[in-house]
Amino acid sequence: MHMKKIHLILPAVLLLTSLPAAATAPQSHAAIRGTVLTFVQNQTRSLPGKVSIKVEDVDKRIVLPACPSLEAFLPQGTQLNGNSIVGVRCNSKKGWSLFVQVTVNTSVKLVTINKTLQQGQIIQAGDLGSLNSDTLQADTLTDPAQAVGKVMKFGVGKGQLLRQNMLRDPYVITQGQTVQLLSQGQGFRVRSEGQALNNAAEGQNASARTISGHKVSGIVTGGIIEIRQ
């Protein structure tokens, strides 16, 4: 008869299990915590700033069969930011799983705006400041280099956090501009001119109307619309 999997949630729910008489030793709580710590370190390695991790102790009353293969996992919908939980499961026939509480704090400098910026303004290094934060907020910037040279999509007041959705890349092609077109395919490469039908930054899609009146589209590369066929 196979033993049913045991699911434990700490500390709100506590389920205890007794070891079979033939068992030699229970699962080490230190090994469980070590598995969780290594997992969280790997998951947060790419985060900017300084990351501190605290793994809570496993309740001493919990006794589990020793497991030769521990695996940590993040429950669906869980983020490693502030108070969180990490699951640990035993991948064996006598499997079990439990959840361990962890605290992940990030000390990071977020980019702020130190003067009022207008729509269409190109950001300079002197326009930016920083703010210390213990959490990494969604869409925020941590390095001024991520913003310098970008263009404001709309006006923003002094002191606000700078976010990715406030910025766009500068246009290298503007609507109505005469642009170079490069058509290329298997065995041919043709250059011509056309009139841009939309604004586009480097690497974006752009459309143009040729001298003969045909509408074409391609990717902006080096200020030229490349049309691949």
Order of alpha helices (4+ residues) and beta strands (2+ residues): beta-alpha-beta-beta-beta-beta-beta-beta-beta-beta-beta-beta-beta-beta-beta-beta
